[in-house]
Amino acid sequence: MSRDSDNNTHTAEFDDTRCIAETTKAILVVIEGGEHWIPQSVVDDDSEVYRKGDTGKLVVSEWWALKAGLI
């Protein structure tokens, strides 16, 4: 997890993430072998994963990752 000093928000980062599907409101990603729907609204601007086919670091709001049980 990291803290964004610009706007004082907390984020959670997941490396080696792959997006396998997307809708207008969410993306379906594979994190550590499990599939998870992630609301587009919680994906941080620093994320490398936004749409189907993207791979890399997924950055989301920490509060949401906690609520979803990802951390």
mmJSON file of the N, C-alpha and C atoms, coordinates in Angstrom:
{"data_MODEL":{"atom_site":{
"group_PDB":["ATOM","ATOM","ATOM","ATOM","ATOM","ATOM","ATOM","ATOM","ATOM","ATOM","ATOM","ATOM","ATOM","ATOM","ATOM","ATOM","ATOM","ATOM","ATOM","ATOM","ATOM","ATOM","ATOM","ATOM","ATOM","ATOM","ATOM","ATOM","ATOM","ATOM","ATOM","ATOM","ATOM","ATOM","ATOM","ATOM","ATOM","ATOM","ATOM","ATOM","ATOM","ATOM","ATOM","ATOM","ATOM","ATOM","ATOM","ATOM","ATOM","ATOM","ATOM","ATOM","ATOM","ATOM","ATOM","ATOM","ATOM","ATOM","ATOM","ATOM","ATOM","ATOM","ATOM","ATOM","ATOM","ATOM","ATOM","ATOM","ATOM","ATOM","ATOM","ATOM","ATOM","ATOM","ATOM","ATOM","ATOM","ATOM","ATOM","ATOM","ATOM","ATOM","ATOM","ATOM","ATOM","ATOM","ATOM","ATOM","ATOM","ATOM","ATOM","ATOM","ATOM","ATOM","ATOM","ATOM","ATOM","ATOM","ATOM","ATOM","ATOM","ATOM","ATOM","ATOM","ATOM","ATOM","ATOM","ATOM","ATOM","ATOM","ATOM","ATOM","ATOM","ATOM","ATOM","ATOM","ATOM","ATOM","ATOM","ATOM","ATOM","ATOM","ATOM","ATOM","ATOM","ATOM","ATOM","ATOM","ATOM","ATOM","ATOM","ATOM","ATOM","ATOM","ATOM","ATOM","ATOM","ATOM","ATOM","ATOM","ATOM","ATOM","ATOM","ATOM","ATOM","ATOM","ATOM","ATOM","ATOM","ATOM","ATOM","ATOM","ATOM","ATOM","ATOM","ATOM","ATOM","ATOM","ATOM","ATOM","ATOM","ATOM","ATOM","ATOM","ATOM","ATOM","ATOM","ATOM","ATOM","ATOM","ATOM","ATOM","ATOM","ATOM","ATOM","ATOM","ATOM","ATOM","ATOM","ATOM","ATOM","ATOM","ATOM","ATOM","ATOM","ATOM","ATOM","ATOM","ATOM","ATOM","ATOM","ATOM","ATOM","ATOM","ATOM","ATOM","ATOM","ATOM","ATOM","ATOM","ATOM","ATOM","ATOM","ATOM","ATOM","ATOM","ATOM","ATOM","ATOM","ATOM","ATOM","ATOM","ATOM"],
"id":[1,2,3,4,5,6,7,8,9,10,11,12,13,14,15,16,17,18,19,20,21,22,23,24,25,26,27,28,29,30,31,32,33,34,35,36,37,38,39,40,41,42,43,44,45,46,47,48,49,50,51,52,53,54,55,56,57,58,59,60,61,62,63,64,65,66,67,68,69,70,71,72,73,74,75,76,77,78,79,80,81,82,83,84,85,86,87,88,89,90,91,92,93,94,95,96,97,98,99,100,101,102,103,104,105,106,107,108,109,110,111,112,113,114,115,116,117,118,119,120,121,122,123,124,125,126,127,128,129,130,131,132,133,134,135,136,137,138,139,140,141,142,143,144,145,146,147,148,149,150,151,152,153,154,155,156,157,158,159,160,161,162,163,164,165,166,167,168,169,170,171,172,173,174,175,176,177,178,179,180,181,182,183,184,185,186,187,188,189,190,191,192,193,194,195,196,197,198,199,200,201,202,203,204,205,206,207,208,209,210,211,212,213],
"type_symbol":["N","C","C","N","C","C","N","C","C","N","C","C","N","C","C","N","C","C","N","C","C","N","C","C","N","C","C","N","C","C","N","C","C","N","C","C","N","C","C","N","C","C","N","C","C","N","C","C","N","C","C","N","C","C","N","C","C","N","C","C","N","C","C","N","C","C","N","C","C","N","C","C","N","C","C","N","C","C","N","C","C","N","C","C","N","C","C","N","C","C","N","C","C","N","C","C","N","C","C","N","C","C","N","C","C","N","C","C","N","C","C","N","C","C","N","C","C","N","C","C","N","C","C","N","C","C","N","C","C","N","C","C","N","C","C","N","C","C","N","C","C","N","C","C","N","C","C","N","C","C","N","C","C","N","C","C","N","C","C","N","C","C","N","C","C","N","C","C","N","C","C","N","C","C","N","C","C","N","C","C","N","C","C","N","C","C","N","C","C","N","C","C","N","C","C","N","C","C","N","C","C","N","C","C","N","C","C","N","C","C","N","C","C"],
"label_atom_id":["N","CA","C","N","CA","C","N","CA","C","N","CA","C","N","CA","C","N","CA","C","N","CA","C","N","CA","C","N","CA","C","N","CA","C","N","CA","C","N","CA","C","N","CA","C","N","CA","C","N","CA","C","N","CA","C","N","CA","C","N","CA","C","N","CA","C","N","CA","C","N","CA","C","N","CA","C","N","CA","C","N","CA","C","N","CA","C","N","CA","C","N","CA","C","N","CA","C","N","CA","C","N","CA","C","N","CA","C","N","CA","C","N","CA","C","N","CA","C","N","CA","C","N","CA","C","N","CA","C","N","CA","C","N","CA","C","N","CA","C","N","CA","C","N","CA","C","N","CA","C","N","CA","C","N","CA","C","N","CA","C","N","CA","C","N","CA","C","N","CA","C","N","CA","C","N","CA","C","N","CA","C","N","CA","C","N","CA","C","N","CA","C","N","CA","C","N","CA","C","N","CA","C","N","CA","C","N","CA","C","N","CA","C","N","CA","C","N","CA","C","N","CA","C","N","CA","C","N","CA","C","N","CA","C","N","CA","C","N","CA","C","N","CA","C","N","CA","C"],
"label_alt_id":[null,null,null,null,null,null,null,null,null,null,null,null,null,null,null,null,null,null,null,null,null,null,null,null,null,null,null,null,null,null,null,null,null,null,null,null,null,null,null,null,null,null,null,null,null,null,null,null,null,null,null,null,null,null,null,null,null,null,null,null,null,null,null,null,null,null,null,null,null,null,null,null,null,null,null,null,null,null,null,null,null,null,null,null,null,null,null,null,null,null,null,null,null,null,null,null,null,null,null,null,null,null,null,null,null,null,null,null,null,null,null,null,null,null,null,null,null,null,null,null,null,null,null,null,null,null,null,null,null,null,null,null,null,null,null,null,null,null,null,null,null,null,null,null,null,null,null,null,null,null,null,null,null,null,null,null,null,null,null,null,null,null,null,null,null,null,null,null,null,null,null,null,null,null,null,null,null,null,null,null,null,null,null,null,null,null,null,null,null,null,null,null,null,null,null,null,null,null,null,null,null,null,null,null,null,null,null,null,null,null,null,null,null],
"label_comp_id":["MET","MET","MET","SER","SER","SER","ARG","ARG","ARG","ASP","ASP","ASP","SER","SER","SER","ASP","ASP","ASP","ASN","ASN","ASN","ASN","ASN","ASN","THR","THR","THR","HIS","HIS","HIS","THR","THR","THR","ALA","ALA","ALA","GLU","GLU","GLU","PHE","PHE","PHE","ASP","ASP","ASP","ASP","ASP","ASP","THR","THR","THR","ARG","ARG","ARG","CYS","CYS","CYS","ILE","ILE","ILE","ALA","ALA","ALA","GLU","GLU","GLU","THR","THR","THR","THR","THR","THR","LYS","LYS","LYS","ALA","ALA","ALA","ILE","ILE","ILE","LEU","LEU","LEU","VAL","VAL","VAL","VAL","VAL","VAL","ILE","ILE","ILE","GLU","GLU","GLU","GLY","GLY","GLY","GLY","GLY","GLY","GLU","GLU","GLU","HIS","HIS","HIS","TRP","TRP","TRP","ILE","ILE","ILE","PRO","PRO","PRO","GLN","GLN","GLN","SER","SER","SER","VAL","VAL","VAL","VAL","VAL","VAL","ASP","ASP","ASP","ASP","ASP","ASP","ASP","ASP","ASP","SER","SER","SER","GLU","GLU","GLU","VAL","VAL","VAL","TYR","TYR","TYR","ARG","ARG","ARG","LYS","LYS","LYS","GLY","GLY","GLY","ASP","ASP","ASP","THR","THR","THR","GLY","GLY","GLY","LYS","LYS","LYS","LEU","LEU","LEU","VAL","VAL","VAL","VAL","VAL","VAL","SER","SER","SER","GLU","GLU","GLU","TRP","TRP","TRP","TRP","TRP","TRP","ALA","ALA","ALA","LEU","LEU","LEU","LYS","LYS","LYS","ALA","ALA","ALA","GLY","GLY","GLY","LEU","LEU","LEU","ILE","ILE","ILE"],
"label_asym_id":["A","A","A","A","A","A","A","A","A","A","A","A","A","A","A","A","A","A","A","A","A","A","A","A","A","A","A","A","A","A","A","A","A","A","A","A","A","A","A","A","A","A","A","A","A","A","A","A","A","A","A","A","A","A","A","A","A","A","A","A","A","A","A","A","A","A","A","A","A","A","A","A","A","A","A","A","A","A","A","A","A","A","A","A","A","A","A","A","A","A","A","A","A","A","A","A","A","A","A","A","A","A","A","A","A","A","A","A","A","A","A","A","A","A","A","A","A","A","A","A","A","A","A","A","A","A","A","A","A","A","A","A","A","A","A","A","A","A","A","A","A","A","A","A","A","A","A","A","A","A","A","A","A","A","A","A","A","A","A","A","A","A","A","A","A","A","A","A","A","A","A","A","A","A","A","A","A","A","A","A","A","A","A","A","A","A","A","A","A","A","A","A","A","A","A","A","A","A","A","A","A","A","A","A","A","A","A","A","A","A","A","A","A"],
"label_entity_id":["1","1","1","1","1","1","1","1","1","1","1","1","1","1","1","1","1","1","1","1","1","1","1","1","1","1","1","1","1","1","1","1","1","1","1","1","1","1","1","1","1","1","1","1","1","1","1","1","1","1","1","1","1","1","1","1","1","1","1","1","1","1","1","1","1","1","1","1","1","1","1","1","1","1","1","1","1","1","1","1","1","1","1","1","1","1","1","1","1","1","1","1","1","1","1","1","1","1","1","1","1","1","1","1","1","1","1","1","1","1","1","1","1","1","1","1","1","1","1","1","1","1","1","1","1","1","1","1","1","1","1","1","1","1","1","1","1","1","1","1","1","1","1","1","1","1","1","1","1","1","1","1","1","1","1","1","1","1","1","1","1","1","1","1","1","1","1","1","1","1","1","1","1","1","1","1","1","1","1","1","1","1","1","1","1","1","1","1","1","1","1","1","1","1","1","1","1","1","1","1","1","1","1","1","1","1","1","1","1","1","1","1","1"],
"label_seq_id":[1,1,1,2,2,2,3,3,3,4,4,4,5,5,5,6,6,6,7,7,7,8,8,8,9,9,9,10,10,10,11,11,11,12,12,12,13,13,13,14,14,14,15,15,15,16,16,16,17,17,17,18,18,18,19,19,19,20,20,20,21,21,21,22,22,22,23,23,23,24,24,24,25,25,25,26,26,26,27,27,27,28,28,28,29,29,29,30,30,30,31,31,31,32,32,32,33,33,33,34,34,34,35,35,35,36,36,36,37,37,37,38,38,38,39,39,39,40,40,40,41,41,41,42,42,42,43,43,43,44,44,44,45,45,45,46,46,46,47,47,47,48,48,48,49,49,49,50,50,50,51,51,51,52,52,52,53,53,53,54,54,54,55,55,55,56,56,56,57,57,57,58,58,58,59,59,59,60,60,60,61,61,61,62,62,62,63,63,63,64,64,64,65,65,65,66,66,66,67,67,67,68,68,68,69,69,69,70,70,70,71,71,71],
"pdbx_PDB_ins_code":[null,null,null,null,null,null,null,null,null,null,null,null,null,null,null,null,null,null,null,null,null,null,null,null,null,null,null,null,null,null,null,null,null,null,null,null,null,null,null,null,null,null,null,null,null,null,null,null,null,null,null,null,null,null,null,null,null,null,null,null,null,null,null,null,null,null,null,null,null,null,null,null,null,null,null,null,null,null,null,null,null,null,null,null,null,null,null,null,null,null,null,null,null,null,null,null,null,null,null,null,null,null,null,null,null,null,null,null,null,null,null,null,null,null,null,null,null,null,null,null,null,null,null,null,null,null,null,null,null,null,null,null,null,null,null,null,null,null,null,null,null,null,null,null,null,null,null,null,null,null,null,null,null,null,null,null,null,null,null,null,null,null,null,null,null,null,null,null,null,null,null,null,null,null,null,null,null,null,null,null,null,null,null,null,null,null,null,null,null,null,null,null,null,null,null,null,null,null,null,null,null,null,null,null,null,null,null,null,null,null,null,null,null],
"Cartn_x":[0.842,0.0,0.885,0.342,1.095,0.16,0.752,-0.024,0.305,-0.733,-0.564,-0.45,0.738,0.97,0.262,-0.101,-0.756,-2.16,-2.945,-4.309,-4.619,-3.571,-3.719,-4.607,-4.679,-5.479,-4.575,-5.142,-4.402,-4.764,-3.762,-3.99,-3.401,-3.877,-3.325,-2.846,-1.679,-1.085,-0.958,-1.256,-1.154,-0.333,0.821,1.694,1.2,1.679,1.379,-0.118,-0.867,-2.319,-2.661,-3.702,-4.127,-5.621,-6.045,-7.462,-7.971,-9.025,-9.537,-10.907,-11.553,-12.842,-13.097,-14.01,-14.358,-15.785,-16.393,-17.678,-17.489,-18.541,-18.416,-18.211,-18.553,-18.457,-17.41,-16.852,-15.912,-14.975,-13.864,-12.94,-12.817,-12.641,-12.426,-10.941,-10.3,-8.85,-8.508,-7.327,-6.774,-5.675,-5.887,-4.922,-4.576,-3.301,-2.814,-3.677,-4.048,-4.79,-6.291,-6.819,-8.263,-8.806,-10.065,-10.707,-11.531,-11.427,-12.126,-12.658,-13.927,-14.478,-14.08,-13.498,-13.037,-13.824,-14.541,-15.244,-14.248,-14.601,-13.731,-13.469,-14.432,-14.328,-13.256,-12.772,-11.746,-10.352,-10.24,-8.933,-8.22,-7.012,-6.226,-5.588,-5.316,-4.665,-3.279,-2.62,-1.287,-1.322,-2.505,-2.626,-2.185,-1.576,-1.209,-2.306,-3.266,-4.337,-5.658,-6.247,-7.504,-8.548,-8.091,-9.029,-8.572,-9.452,-9.175,-7.859,-7.016,-5.73,-4.57,-4.864,-3.801,-3.199,-1.895,-1.207,-0.247,0.04,0.981,0.464,0.792,0.442,-0.971,-1.812,-3.147,-3.1,-3.569,-3.603,-5.054,-5.558,-6.949,-7.003,-8.15,-8.357,-8.209,-7.456,-7.221,-8.522,-9.449,-10.692,-11.457,-11.444,-12.175,-11.476,-10.159,-9.419,-9.664,-9.735,-10.061,-11.47,-12.415,-13.82,-13.991,-13.231,-13.329,-12.547,-11.781,-11.006,-9.736,-9.263,-8.029,-6.786,-6.936,-5.829,-6.316],
"Cartn_y":[-1.178,0.0,1.238,2.296,3.539,4.7,5.821,7.028,8.029,8.567,9.57,10.928,11.517,12.769,13.955,13.85,14.973,15.233,14.152,14.379,13.645,13.137,12.562,11.311,10.591,9.374,8.159,7.068,5.825,4.906,4.206,3.278,1.91,0.911,-0.433,-0.799,-1.447,-1.811,-3.317,-3.828,-5.257,-5.424,-6.069,-6.301,-7.503,-7.631,-8.777,-9.031,-7.966,-8.05,-8.027,-8.778,-8.852,-8.6,-7.706,-7.423,-8.331,-9.097,-10.062,-9.683,-8.677,-8.202,-6.81,-6.082,-4.757,-4.411,-3.567,-2.957,-1.455,-0.699,0.748,1.103,0.185,0.491,-0.311,-1.375,-2.22,-2.967,-3.45,-4.314,-5.626,-6.709,-8.023,-8.317,-8.475,-8.672,-9.987,-10.503,-11.672,-11.172,-11.4,-11.03,-12.292,-12.674,-13.842,-15.076,-15.264,-16.451,-16.37,-15.323,-15.17,-14.042,-14.185,-13.15,-12.233,-10.915,-9.923,-8.81,-8.439,-7.269,-6.038,-5.062,-3.83,-2.664,-1.892,-0.721,0.267,0.779,1.766,2.965,3.297,4.483,4.371,3.167,3.018,2.794,2.731,2.554,3.901,3.933,5.152,5.542,6.827,7.334,6.73,6.278,5.686,4.219,3.648,2.244,2.031,0.874,0.49,-0.365,-0.784,-1.672,-0.907,-0.696,0.053,-0.673,-1.453,-2.05,-3.442,-4.153,-5.52,-5.577,-6.525,-6.707,-6.057,-5.125,-4.473,-5.449,-5.342,-6.122,-5.188,-5.525,-4.713,-4.448,-3.266,-2.873,-2.282,-2.834,-2.291,-1.472,-0.237,0.638,1.035,0.722,1.023,1.723,2.281,2.909,1.871,2.235,1.319,0.911,1.86,1.533,0.455,0.538,-0.459,-1.821,-1.846,-3.111,-3.804,-3.03,-3.593,-4.168,-3.398,-3.829,-5.089,-5.194,-6.359,-7.562,-7.376,-8.475,-8.791,-7.843,-8.05,-7.799,-7.042,-6.786,-6.955],
"Cartn_z":[0.0,0.0,0.0,-0.539,-0.557,-0.293,-0.002,0.248,-0.839,-1.458,-2.49,-1.811,-1.85,-1.133,-1.776,-3.05,-3.715,-3.18,-2.991,-2.535,-1.241,-0.561,0.767,0.788,-0.309,-0.348,-0.252,0.184,0.315,-0.845,-1.345,-2.442,-2.102,-2.814,-2.734,-4.128,-4.197,-5.483,-5.592,-6.783,-7.062,-8.344,-8.22,-9.372,-10.175,-11.402,-12.271,-12.393,-12.624,-12.778,-14.263,-14.628,-16.034,-16.109,-16.995,-17.204,-18.317,-18.014,-18.992,-19.553,-18.97,-19.488,-18.938,-19.595,-19.112,-19.499,-18.668,-18.979,-18.802,-18.974,-18.783,-17.318,-16.401,-14.976,-14.219,-14.818,-14.07,-15.014,-14.421,-15.151,-14.38,-15.124,-14.519,-14.624,-13.46,-13.434,-12.746,-13.105,-12.434,-11.502,-10.199,-9.169,-8.412,-8.428,-7.699,-7.972,-9.238,-9.644,-9.479,-8.831,-8.654,-9.504,-9.937,-10.735,-9.846,-10.106,-9.294,-10.196,-9.993,-10.667,-9.86,-10.545,-9.916,-10.519,-9.7,-10.242,-10.866,-12.033,-12.701,-11.789,-10.941,-10.092,-9.014,-8.698,-7.656,-8.237,-9.571,-10.213,-10.22,-9.669,-9.539,-10.868,-11.036,-12.25,-12.46,-11.39,-11.5,-11.943,-12.093,-12.478,-13.923,-14.181,-15.55,-16.184,-15.38,-15.842,-15.802,-16.999,-17.124,-17.954,-18.936,-19.898,-20.3,-20.984,-21.421,-22.189,-21.803,-22.456,-21.716,-20.815,-20.048,-19.038,-18.832,-17.8,-17.066,-15.824,-15.05,-13.663,-13.165,-11.798,-11.775,-10.918,-10.689,-9.401,-9.461,-8.287,-8.054,-6.846,-6.5,-5.148,-4.826,-3.523,-2.418,-1.383,-0.274,0.413,0.616,1.312,0.565,-0.774,-1.561,-1.485,-1.579,-1.504,-0.169,0.915,2.223,2.243,1.729,1.688,0.859,-0.243,-1.135,-0.621,0.454,1.007,0.252,-0.539,-1.309,-0.471,0.609,1.534,2.959],
"occupancy":[1.0,1.0,1.0,1.0,1.0,1.0,1.0,1.0,1.0,1.0,1.0,1.0,1.0,1.0,1.0,1.0,1.0,1.0,1.0,1.0,1.0,1.0,1.0,1.0,1.0,1.0,1.0,1.0,1.0,1.0,1.0,1.0,1.0,1.0,1.0,1.0,1.0,1.0,1.0,1.0,1.0,1.0,1.0,1.0,1.0,1.0,1.0,1.0,1.0,1.0,1.0,1.0,1.0,1.0,1.0,1.0,1.0,1.0,1.0,1.0,1.0,1.0,1.0,1.0,1.0,1.0,1.0,1.0,1.0,1.0,1.0,1.0,1.0,1.0,1.0,1.0,1.0,1.0,1.0,1.0,1.0,1.0,1.0,1.0,1.0,1.0,1.0,1.0,1.0,1.0,1.0,1.0,1.0,1.0,1.0,1.0,1.0,1.0,1.0,1.0,1.0,1.0,1.0,1.0,1.0,1.0,1.0,1.0,1.0,1.0,1.0,1.0,1.0,1.0,1.0,1.0,1.0,1.0,1.0,1.0,1.0,1.0,1.0,1.0,1.0,1.0,1.0,1.0,1.0,1.0,1.0,1.0,1.0,1.0,1.0,1.0,1.0,1.0,1.0,1.0,1.0,1.0,1.0,1.0,1.0,1.0,1.0,1.0,1.0,1.0,1.0,1.0,1.0,1.0,1.0,1.0,1.0,1.0,1.0,1.0,1.0,1.0,1.0,1.0,1.0,1.0,1.0,1.0,1.0,1.0,1.0,1.0,1.0,1.0,1.0,1.0,1.0,1.0,1.0,1.0,1.0,1.0,1.0,1.0,1.0,1.0,1.0,1.0,1.0,1.0,1.0,1.0,1.0,1.0,1.0,1.0,1.0,1.0,1.0,1.0,1.0,1.0,1.0,1.0,1.0,1.0,1.0,1.0,1.0,1.0,1.0,1.0,1.0],
"B_iso_or_equiv":[0.0,0.0,0.0,0.0,0.0,0.0,0.0,0.0,0.0,0.0,0.0,0.0,0.0,0.0,0.0,0.0,0.0,0.0,0.0,0.0,0.0,0.0,0.0,0.0,0.0,0.0,0.0,0.0,0.0,0.0,0.0,0.0,0.0,0.0,0.0,0.0,0.0,0.0,0.0,0.0,0.0,0.0,0.0,0.0,0.0,0.0,0.0,0.0,0.0,0.0,0.0,0.0,0.0,0.0,0.0,0.0,0.0,0.0,0.0,0.0,0.0,0.0,0.0,0.0,0.0,0.0,0.0,0.0,0.0,0.0,0.0,0.0,0.0,0.0,0.0,0.0,0.0,0.0,0.0,0.0,0.0,0.0,0.0,0.0,0.0,0.0,0.0,0.0,0.0,0.0,0.0,0.0,0.0,0.0,0.0,0.0,0.0,0.0,0.0,0.0,0.0,0.0,0.0,0.0,0.0,0.0,0.0,0.0,0.0,0.0,0.0,0.0,0.0,0.0,0.0,0.0,0.0,0.0,0.0,0.0,0.0,0.0,0.0,0.0,0.0,0.0,0.0,0.0,0.0,0.0,0.0,0.0,0.0,0.0,0.0,0.0,0.0,0.0,0.0,0.0,0.0,0.0,0.0,0.0,0.0,0.0,0.0,0.0,0.0,0.0,0.0,0.0,0.0,0.0,0.0,0.0,0.0,0.0,0.0,0.0,0.0,0.0,0.0,0.0,0.0,0.0,0.0,0.0,0.0,0.0,0.0,0.0,0.0,0.0,0.0,0.0,0.0,0.0,0.0,0.0,0.0,0.0,0.0,0.0,0.0,0.0,0.0,0.0,0.0,0.0,0.0,0.0,0.0,0.0,0.0,0.0,0.0,0.0,0.0,0.0,0.0,0.0,0.0,0.0,0.0,0.0,0.0,0.0,0.0,0.0,0.0,0.0,0.0],
"pdbx_formal_charge":[null,null,null,null,null,null,null,null,null,null,null,null,null,null,null,null,null,null,null,null,null,null,null,null,null,null,null,null,null,null,null,null,null,null,null,null,null,null,null,null,null,null,null,null,null,null,null,null,null,null,null,null,null,null,null,null,null,null,null,null,null,null,null,null,null,null,null,null,null,null,null,null,null,null,null,null,null,null,null,null,null,null,null,null,null,null,null,null,null,null,null,null,null,null,null,null,null,null,null,null,null,null,null,null,null,null,null,null,null,null,null,null,null,null,null,null,null,null,null,null,null,null,null,null,null,null,null,null,null,null,null,null,null,null,null,null,null,null,null,null,null,null,null,null,null,null,null,null,null,null,null,null,null,null,null,null,null,null,null,null,null,null,null,null,null,null,null,null,null,null,null,null,null,null,null,null,null,null,null,null,null,null,null,null,null,null,null,null,null,null,null,null,null,null,null,null,null,null,null,null,null,null,null,null,null,null,null,null,null,null,null,null,null],
"auth_seq_id":[1,1,1,2,2,2,3,3,3,4,4,4,5,5,5,6,6,6,7,7,7,8,8,8,9,9,9,10,10,10,11,11,11,12,12,12,13,13,13,14,14,14,15,15,15,16,16,16,17,17,17,18,18,18,19,19,19,20,20,20,21,21,21,22,22,22,23,23,23,24,24,24,25,25,25,26,26,26,27,27,27,28,28,28,29,29,29,30,30,30,31,31,31,32,32,32,33,33,33,34,34,34,35,35,35,36,36,36,37,37,37,38,38,38,39,39,39,40,40,40,41,41,41,42,42,42,43,43,43,44,44,44,45,45,45,46,46,46,47,47,47,48,48,48,49,49,49,50,50,50,51,51,51,52,52,52,53,53,53,54,54,54,55,55,55,56,56,56,57,57,57,58,58,58,59,59,59,60,60,60,61,61,61,62,62,62,63,63,63,64,64,64,65,65,65,66,66,66,67,67,67,68,68,68,69,69,69,70,70,70,71,71,71],
"auth_comp_id":["MET","MET","MET","SER","SER","SER","ARG","ARG","ARG","ASP","ASP","ASP","SER","SER","SER","ASP","ASP","ASP","ASN","ASN","ASN","ASN","ASN","ASN","THR","THR","THR","HIS","HIS","HIS","THR","THR","THR","ALA","ALA","ALA","GLU","GLU","GLU","PHE","PHE","PHE","ASP","ASP","ASP","ASP","ASP","ASP","THR","THR","THR","ARG","ARG","ARG","CYS","CYS","CYS","ILE","ILE","ILE","ALA","ALA","ALA","GLU","GLU","GLU","THR","THR","THR","THR","THR","THR","LYS","LYS","LYS","ALA","ALA","ALA","ILE","ILE","ILE","LEU","LEU","LEU","VAL","VAL","VAL","VAL","VAL","VAL","ILE","ILE","ILE","GLU","GLU","GLU","GLY","GLY","GLY","GLY","GLY","GLY","GLU","GLU","GLU","HIS","HIS","HIS","TRP","TRP","TRP","ILE","ILE","ILE","PRO","PRO","PRO","GLN","GLN","GLN","SER","SER","SER","VAL","VAL","VAL","VAL","VAL","VAL","ASP","ASP","ASP","ASP","ASP","ASP","ASP","ASP","ASP","SER","SER","SER","GLU","GLU","GLU","VAL","VAL","VAL","TYR","TYR","TYR","ARG","ARG","ARG","LYS","LYS","LYS","GLY","GLY","GLY","ASP","ASP","ASP","THR","THR","THR","GLY","GLY","GLY","LYS","LYS","LYS","LEU","LEU","LEU","VAL","VAL","VAL","VAL","VAL","VAL","SER","SER","SER","GLU","GLU","GLU","TRP","TRP","TRP","TRP","TRP","TRP","ALA","ALA","ALA","LEU","LEU","LEU","LYS","LYS","LYS","ALA","ALA","ALA","GLY","GLY","GLY","LEU","LEU","LEU","ILE","ILE","ILE"],
"auth_asym_id":["A","A","A","A","A","A","A","A","A","A","A","A","A","A","A","A","A","A","A","A","A","A","A","A","A","A","A","A","A","A","A","A","A","A","A","A","A","A","A","A","A","A","A","A","A","A","A","A","A","A","A","A","A","A","A","A","A","A","A","A","A","A","A","A","A","A","A","A","A","A","A","A","A","A","A","A","A","A","A","A","A","A","A","A","A","A","A","A","A","A","A","A","A","A","A","A","A","A","A","A","A","A","A","A","A","A","A","A","A","A","A","A","A","A","A","A","A","A","A","A","A","A","A","A","A","A","A","A","A","A","A","A","A","A","A","A","A","A","A","A","A","A","A","A","A","A","A","A","A","A","A","A","A","A","A","A","A","A","A","A","A","A","A","A","A","A","A","A","A","A","A","A","A","A","A","A","A","A","A","A","A","A","A","A","A","A","A","A","A","A","A","A","A","A","A","A","A","A","A","A","A","A","A","A","A","A","A","A","A","A","A","A","A"],
"auth_atom_id":["N","CA","C","N","CA","C","N","CA","C","N","CA","C","N","CA","C","N","CA","C","N","CA","C","N","CA","C","N","CA","C","N","CA","C","N","CA","C","N","CA","C","N","CA","C","N","CA","C","N","CA","C","N","CA","C","N","CA","C","N","CA","C","N","CA","C","N","CA","C","N","CA","C","N","CA","C","N","CA","C","N","CA","C","N","CA","C","N","CA","C","N","CA","C","N","CA","C","N","CA","C","N","CA","C","N","CA","C","N","CA","C","N","CA","C","N","CA","C","N","CA","C","N","CA","C","N","CA","C","N","CA","C","N","CA","C","N","CA","C","N","CA","C","N","CA","C","N","CA","C","N","CA","C","N","CA","C","N","CA","C","N","CA","C","N","CA","C","N","CA","C","N","CA","C","N","CA","C","N","CA","C","N","CA","C","N","CA","C","N","CA","C","N","CA","C","N","CA","C","N","CA","C","N","CA","C","N","CA","C","N","CA","C","N","CA","C","N","CA","C","N","CA","C","N","CA","C","N","CA","C","N","CA","C","N","CA","C","N","CA","C","N","CA","C","N","CA","C"],
"pdbx_PDB_model_num":[1,1,1,1,1,1,1,1,1,1,1,1,1,1,1,1,1,1,1,1,1,1,1,1,1,1,1,1,1,1,1,1,1,1,1,1,1,1,1,1,1,1,1,1,1,1,1,1,1,1,1,1,1,1,1,1,1,1,1,1,1,1,1,1,1,1,1,1,1,1,1,1,1,1,1,1,1,1,1,1,1,1,1,1,1,1,1,1,1,1,1,1,1,1,1,1,1,1,1,1,1,1,1,1,1,1,1,1,1,1,1,1,1,1,1,1,1,1,1,1,1,1,1,1,1,1,1,1,1,1,1,1,1,1,1,1,1,1,1,1,1,1,1,1,1,1,1,1,1,1,1,1,1,1,1,1,1,1,1,1,1,1,1,1,1,1,1,1,1,1,1,1,1,1,1,1,1,1,1,1,1,1,1,1,1,1,1,1,1,1,1,1,1,1,1,1,1,1,1,1,1,1,1,1,1,1,1,1,1,1,1,1,1]
}}}
